[in-house]
Amino acid sequence: MSVHPADMPYKIDGALPPELLTEVEPGTNLLVSGPAMSGKRQLLLKLLARGESEGEGSVVVTSRNPAADVVDAYQDVRPSDGHDFLRIIDCVGDATEVEGARVHGVSSPGDLTGIGIEFSEIAREAEEADLGRVRVGFDSLSPLLMYVDLQRLFRFLHVFTSQIQSRDWLGLFAIDPDSHDQQEVNTISQLFDGMVEIRLADGGGREARVRGVTDAPTDWVALD
């Protein structure tokens, strides 16, 4: 298993079509935006699991599905030679133990303080494991806005994304734009270096484009 230096880009080839994006710089935070049933959680998990063959760890904050469901979906996309550092911050379930991952429980998606505390604990675990490169996935931001107002979520995400940036990790945050008004999405988008947008195509497939971390927005490209 190869372990890349901290200043090397994070590889995402294989998770996204190569004409969209193949790598991003350490400390990057990306918003993965798409409507319900667009497969954005699977894409987010693929982007996380892509790092395992490079010796990188994965963290998933889940605000929709219990940890066991997330781990099952993650196992479907992880490489056979993957790293064994998988941590789940579970905001919806009551599981304290899931095979294949260590689970950190939080009382609800609105417990932003609890999420922050558990994330700091995981960062300490990564440091103790001498793991300098970690990918963090947040699935999804949309339920949080049912519990807290936009201003509070913005402050929390500002701190959370700054921690990812300062550690030279990679952050991936899913959101359903159809669940919010455009102003909310625009406000949250300001915190991110770029965005992966997913849409349902007329023929029933899915298309994606990338904005913010490329010289110009890419064209829409088929995902299926």
N, C-alpha and C positions, 0 to 999 in steps of 0.2 A: 504494500500500500504506500503510495507516494504522499508525502506531506509537504505542502507548498509553503514557502516563506510568507510572512504576514503581508508583505507589500505586493505580492502577486495578485493579479485579478482573480475574481471568483468566476469559475467557468459555469455557463448555463447552456452551452450547446447540448443538444439532445432533448432539453426540456422545452425550448422554443425553436421555431424554424430558424435556420442560420441566417436568413436574409433579414431577420428582425434584430437579433442580438445574440452574441456568443459569449460575452464576458462583461463584467462590471467591476469597477474599482472597489477596493476595501473601504468600508464605511458607508456604502451606498444604501439608501432606503428607497424601495420601490412600492408604489401603490398598484395593486392588481384589481382592476375595476371591471365588473361585468354583472349583467342581470342574473336573476335566479335561473337555475338550470343551464347555465352557460359553461359549467365545468371549471370554474375558477378555483375551487378548492383542490381539485385534482392537479391543476396546473401549479398552484402554490406548493403542494406537497412534492411534485416532481422537481420544482426548482430547489426545494430544500434538500431532497434526497440526492440530487446531482452531486452535492459536495461530499457525500460519504466516501466515494472511491478516491477522493483527494485527501482523505484523512480528517475531514471536517465534521464537527458535531451539528446536531439539529435541535432546535427548540420550537415547540408549537404552543401558542396560546389559543385555546379553543373556547369560543363564546356561544357556539351553536350546538355542537355534538359532544357527547361524553368522551373521555379519553380513550376508552376501548374502541369506539368506532373510528376515531382518528388514527389510532395505531394500526388498526386493520387496513385502512385506506393507505396509510404510509407504507406498510409492508408490501402492498401491491406494486409500488413504484420504486422501492429502494433497490440498489445494486446488490448482487450476491456477495461482493467483497466489501460490504459497507462497514463503517465505523460503528461502534456500539454506544455512542453517546447520544441518546435520544431522551429529551426531557419534555414533559407536557405540563402546561399550566392549565388546569381544568376548571373553568368557571361555571360549569353547568351540572356536572356529575358528582357522585359521592365516592367514586372509586379512589382508593389510596394505593392500589397495586394493580398494575397491568403488565402482563408478560411482554417483554421487549422494550419497556420504557420505564422511567421513573416519573411518577406523577406528583405534582404539587397542586393541592386543592385550594381553590378560592371560593368564597361563599356565593358570589353572583357576578355576572358581567359588569355590574355597577361598582364592584369593590376595586376601584382603581388603585387604592393604597395597597391592598392585598396582592394585586398583580405585580406592582412594583417591588414589593418585599420579596415575593417568590422569584422574580426575575433576578434580583440582586443575589439571592441564594444560589441560583443556577450559575450565575457568572462566577461566583466563588468556587463552585464545583468544577467549572471548566478550567479555572486557574489552577486548582489543585491537581487536575488531570493533565496539566501542561498542554491544554488545548487552546491554541491561539486563534483558531479560525472556526467560527460558528455561524450558522445561518438560522435566523429567527423568523418564524412565520406567525402571523396574527390572523386567525380565521374565526370571526370576521369583525370588522369595526362596526358594522351596521347595528348589531344588537346593543352595543354600548350606548348608542344614542337613544335607546328606549329607556335607559336608566339614568343617564346624566345629560346635562345640557351641553351644547356645542362648545361653549367657552371652557368648561371644565375638561372636556375631552381634548380640546386643543392643547391646553396646558400639560395634560398628562402625556400626550403624544410627543410634544416638544421635548420633554425630558427623556422619554423612552427612546425616541429616534436618536437623540443626542448621545445616549449611552451606547447605542449600537455603533454610531459613527466614531466615537472616541476609542472604542475597542477594535476598530477596523473589522467589524463583523459585517454581515449582510442582512438587511431587514426586508421582509416581504409582507405586505399588509393588504388583505382583501377587503373590498367594499362593494355593496350593491347600490349603484347610483340611482336605481329606480325607487329605492326606499327613502330617499332624501330629496329635498329641494336642491336646485343647482347651486345656491349660495353655500349650503352646508358642504357640498362636495368640493366646491372651489376653495373654501376656507381650509378644509382638511388637506387638500392637494398641495397647498403651499409648503407643507412640512416635508415633502418628499422630493428626492432628486429627480425622479421620473415616474412614468406610469406605463403599465402594460394594460391596454384596454382590450376587452373581449366583447364581441357582439355575435348575435345569431344571424347567420346569413339567410338570404331568401330561400335557398335550396335546402335548408335544414341543417347545414353544417355550421361550423364556428370559424370566425376570423379574428385575428388579433393585429394590433399595431403597437408601436412603442413611441413614447414621447419623452423628452426631457434629458435622456442620457445618450441620445444620438444627435448628430449635427442638425438634423431636421426630423420632424415626425416621419415615421416610415409609412409605406403603403399598407393597406390592409392585406393580410396574408392568411391563407387557409390554415387552420390548426388541425383539421381532420384529414 
